[in-house]
């Protein structure tokens, strides 16, 4: 395990909290070292409603993952979602003082800072600004403006907005568990990382992650995220409908949904009956599977129509916004029988179920390839591919000073690589200068820190000062 980067993903869901510890093997596949799962008691529709219960659930899942992996977890990559998340489109521009100089990172940062000045509703904050396409002096459809000349730089942005109090509560739960926040990402983006291919993102695809409390939507086109939304309905509301419609307890309703549930009522015959044990010596209750599927079908139609409305809001019927790859369903709710067929029937779009097993090493636990673990695997992938150097899990009893030295040494290696790449780029530029009469602008080799990474750093500083 020495010399390999270990990451930890923490998925705080409405029905369950999952902690996954893993590393990349020599083939670039994820080798899961340990997994912990606990029932989520303090989260409703993706929002923390009970800090104490949420902390207890996280601690239980972390302990299980530590025992399974034999490692001490120190920091995690956390997902944020919930009904408070919404998105909007916005266009903005800046006028550069010197149009004769090339556009640099500072110009793009200035443009993004303009977007952050937008006035939001009370209690809301912009948490993610995603540039779509740029325009330079009116020239459209520019994906990379750096290195170009121009006086006016403008762009279309996809802006993700959320209730800052809800996000801070998730941060507090993690910090109070004794863990550090290595990174934070939107859960629909994490799920997309785990189940979508780059070809699908280029062609145009809708990711629908049907969780317990919410259904998260992310639409990609030309490799760029174009639209995100969170619908405040998920698998739990289907269970609740069964509970009310059949007059049974929630545990029985959940079992009925999993074992006999179907989103297509035409499948069951009128005489198909299942018997449910009565409470405290009462007579067993007989339930028609036809009626059960009708209850499930009604709620599933409502959820799918809400998803389809978001797809319409994106404007999928426009020629340049066509979603050729259709819809990919993932999350625990996607395992309901015939939900794929129902989605195809309502939307008329090709649909498949998204499994995260493509990224897992051979021999991994079969349970991990289930759609319900897509978000957790995506968060783990985010930790493994992040440029940030961090020791997220170590051997029990490891010396903290040794850990710090390891982090420092790894950071020095990263810096040395970046410096070497930059030196090579400069040397190449000098050679080009010798052969060309005009000076050619060069792009720095060192990777630029993303907008979301900058926000994560500010958020972590805020938590350190506030907790």
N, C-alpha and C positions, 0 to 999 in steps of 0.2 A: 504493500500500500504506500510505501515511502516514495516520494517524488510525484505522486498522483494527486491531482486536485479533488477534494471531496466537497460536495455541495449538499445543502439540505433545503427541501421545499416544504413550506407550511401552507396548507389549504384550509382556511377557516370557513367552512360551509354552514348552511342552515341545519343540515341533518347530521353531518359528521365532520370531524377535524382529522386531517390526515397529515402525517409527517413522513417524508421519504428521504432517505440518505443514499447517495449514490456517487459514482465516479465514472469516467469514460474509460473503456478498455482500449486495447491497442488497435482495434478496428473502428474506433470512434463511436461505438454503441454504449448505451447507458447500462452500467452494471449496478443494480440495486443492492446495497449492502444491508439495508434494514428498513422496515416500515412500521409505523405505529398508527393506530386508528382508535378514536374515541367518539362517543356520541356527543353531538354538539347541543349543549343545554341552554346556552345564553345568547344564541343568535337567532334572529327572526328576519327572514327575507334578506339575508346577507348583511344585516346591521346588528352590531353588538347591543343587546338590550340588558344584559346582566354581566357586568365586568367580572365578578367573583366566579360565577359558574363557567364563564369562558376561559378564565385563567386555569381553573381546575381541569377542564377538558383538554386544554393545550398541554398542561403538565403531564396528564395521563398518556396522551399520544406521544409526547417527547420521550417519556420514560420507556414506553414500549419500543420505540425506534432505537433508543440507546442500547437496550438489552438485546435486541435483534442484531444490531450492527457491531456491538462491543466497543462503541465509540462514545465520547462525551460531546454532545452537541453544544456549540457555542453561539452560532449565529444562523439565521435562516433567511430565505427569500420568501416574502409574504405576498399573497394576492389580495387585491382590493376589488370589491364588487358591491352589489346591493342596489336596492330600488332607488337610492338617492343619486346614482350615477346617471348623467344624461350627456348628450353631445349636441354640438351645433356647428354650422359652417360659417366661416368668416373670411373676408378678404381685407388685406391691409397693405400699405406701401410705405416706403421711406424715399426721400430725395437725398442722394449722396452729394456731399460738398464738392468732391473731386471726381468728376466723371471720367477723367483721364487715367485714373488708377483702377486696378482690377478689384473686383468684388472679393472680399475676404470673409473669414469667420465672423469678425466683429460686425460687419454689415448685416449678416444674417441674424446674429444675436440681437442687434438693435431692432430689427424688424419683429422678432419674436417678443422682445420686451414690450413693443407697442401693443401686441395682442394681449399680453398679461395685464395691461392697463384697462382692459374692458371692464365695465361695471357689471357685476353679477348680482343675482338675487341675494337678499340677506342670508348670511350663514354659508353661502356657497363660495367655492374657490376653484380657479382653473388648476387642474392637476396634470393635464397633459395637452401640449400643443403639437399637432402633427402637420408639418407642411405637406401640401399635396403637389401642386405644380407652381413654378415661379414664372414671372414675366420680367424681362429686362428691357427697358425702354419700349414697352408694348409688344415685344416679341414673346408669343405664348409658348406653352408646353415645354418649358425648360426644367429638367429634373435636377441639374447640378449647376447653379449659377457661379460658383466660386471659380475665379480665374478669368471671368468675362469682364469686358468693359461695359459701363453703363451708368447713367445718372439716376434713373428711377428703378428701384427694385420693389416688386410687389409679389404677393403670393396668396394662394387660397389655402386656408387652414382648416383642419378638422380639430375641434376643441372639445376635450372631455372635461366635464364639470362635475363636482361632487360636494357633498356636505362635509366641510372640513372637520366638524365635531365627530362624525362617524369614522372618518379615517384616523383621527387622533385616538379614538377609543381602541381601534385595532392595534395601533402602535403602543398604547399603554399596556394592553393585555400582553403583548409580546415582551415588552421591557420588564413588566412585573413578574414574568415567568423566569427572568434571569437570562434571557437571550438577547442577542444584538440583532438589529435589522441590517442584514447585509445588502438587501435590495427590496424594492417594492415594485410590483407591476400589476397592471389591470388583468383580472382573471380571464376575460375573453381573449386577450392577446396571448396569455400563457396556454390556454386550451388550443388556440390556433397553431401555436408553435408545435404542439404535440401531435396534432392530427391532420394538419393541412400540408400539402406539398407546395413547393414554389411555383410549379406549373399551374396549380389550381388558383393560387393568388394572382398570377399573371392573367389567367383567362377570365377571372371574375367568379367569386364564390361567396356564399353566405354560411358562416359558422353559427349554429344554434346550439348552445350549451344549456340543456334542460336540467337544472339542479333541483334541490329540494324546495327552496323558497323562491327562487327567481329563474328566469330564462335569459341568458346573456346572448346578445347578437353582435357579431362583427362581420362587416362586409369588406371584402378585398377586391381590388381591380387594378391591373397593371402593376401588381406587386406592392401596392400601397393600400393601407387601411383607409376606407372611404366613409364608413358609417359605423357607429356603435350605439347600442341601446340596451337597456335592462328592463325586462317585463316582470312586474311583481307577482308572477304566478309560476309555479313549478309543480313537481311531483307531490308535494305535501297537500296542495289544495285538492288534487285528485283523490288522495287518501281521505281527506276531510269530507268530500262529497259522498264517498262510499260509506263512510261512518254514519253520516246523517241519513242518507237514502236507504240504507239497510238496517238502521238502528242497532249498530254493533259498536264495540269499543275500537279505539284507534289501532291497537296492535293487530286485531283481527282484520281490520280494513286493509292494513298494509300487506299482510300475508295474502289476503284475497287478491289484491292488485298484482302482486309479484307472481303468484302461482297460477291464477286463473284469468287475470285481467287481459283485456284486448281493446284496442282503440277502434276496432271495426265490428259493429254489432251484428252484421250479417253472418258472422262466422258461427255463432252459437245457435242451437236449436231451442225451441220453447221448453222442451222437457228435460234439459240439462240442469241438474240441481246439485248444489254443494251444501253439505250440512256443517253448521258452525256449532261447536259446543256451547251450551248455555252457561250462564254465570251462577255460581253457588248453588248447584243442584237443579237449576231450572232446565226446562226442556230444550233440546238442541233447536237451533233456528235454521230453517231451510231457505236458501237464497238461489234465485234463478240466475244462471250465468248470462242469459240474454239481458236481464235487467241490469246486471253488473256492467256489462259491456256498453249498455246505453248510457249509464251514468258516466263512465269513463270517456266515452265518445263525445258527449256534450261538452265536457270541460276541455278535452284535447282540442276540439274544434275551436273553442274560444282562444286557447293559447296560440294555436297555429295561425288563426286569423289575425291575432295581434302581431305575430312575427311577420306575416305577409304584408300587413299595413306598414311596418318599418321598411320592408323591402320596396314597397311602393313609394314611401317617403324619400328613399334614396334615388328613385327615378330609374329603376331597372329596365323600363320599357324603351328608354332612349337608346339609339343605336350604339353610341360610344360608351354606354353604361351597361351593356349586356353582360349577364352573369352566366357565361358558358358552362362553367363547372357546377352550376346548380347549388344545392344545399347539402351541407354536411352536418348531421346530427351527432351530438356527443353528450356526455353527462349521464347521470343515473336514469333520468327520465327517458332517454333514447332507447333503453332496453325494454320498454313496454311493447308488447307484441302488436304488430301491424301499425305502429306509429309512423314508420317510414312510408308505407302505402298511403296512409291518410294525408301526410304532408304532400306527397306527389299529387294526390287527387285534388286537394284544395288549391295548391299553388301552380300546378302544371309544370313544375320544375324537377329535373333529375335530382334524386336524393340518395345519399348513402349514409351508413353509420360510421362515425370516425373512431378508430381504435388507436391507442398510442403505442401499440406493440412494434411498429416499424422502427422506433428508436431504441428499443430494448434489446439487450444482448440475449443471445440464445441461451436457453436454460433458465430464464427469469420465471418467477412465479406467474402462473397463468392468470391469477386474479388481477395482477397489475395491468394486464392488457385490456381490462374492462373499460368501457367509456367513462365510468364513474371516477376513474383515477386520471383522466386526461389533464385536468387542471394541475394536480399535484406533480405529474410527470413534466408538464410544461414549465412549472416553477423551478423544478430541479434542473431542467435544461437551461433556464435563464441563469441560474447560479453557475453552471458549468461553463457557459460560453461568455460570461461577463468578463470585461477587461479588468475589473477591479480585483486586486490580489488580496485574498483573505483566507484565513484558516477557519473553516466553518465547523469542523468536527475533528477531534483529536483522540488519542488513546487516553483512557481514564487515568487520572493522576499525573498527567503531563505537566511539566514545569511551565508556568506562564511566561517566564523570561525566555525559555527555549522557543515558545510559540512566537513571541515577539521577534526574536532573532530570525526565525524561519520566514515570517512575513516580510521582514526587512530585506532578507537575502533574496526572496522571490521578487520583491518590488525592484531591487537593484538590477536583477536579471531582465525584468520587463523594460526598465528604463534604458538599460544598455542596448537591448534589441531595438527600441524606438530610436535611440540616438544613432545607431549603426544604419538603420533604414534611412534616417534623415540625411546622414552624411553621404550615403549612396545617391540619394535623390539630388543633393546639391552638386555632387561630382558629375552626375549625368547632365544637370542643367548647365554646368560650366563647359562641358564638352559641346553641348548644343550651342552655347554662346560663341564658341570658337568657330563653329561651322556656319552659323546663321548670322546675317547682318543685323536682324532685329532681335531684341531681347524677348525671349519667350517666357511667359509666366509659368511658374511651377506650383504644384499643389503639395503641401507638406505630407510626408509619408505617415507621420504619427497620427493615429486615429483620433478624431475629434470627439470630445465628450458630448453625448447626446443631451437634448433638452430635458428628457425625463430623468436622466442621471443627475443633472444639475438640481432638478426639483427634489429628487430623493435625498441628496446631500443636505439641502436646506431643511427638509422635513426632519431628518435625523438630528440635525442641530437643534431644531425646535423642541423635539422630544427630550433631548439631553438637558435642555434648560428648564423644561416644564415638568418633567416627572420627578 
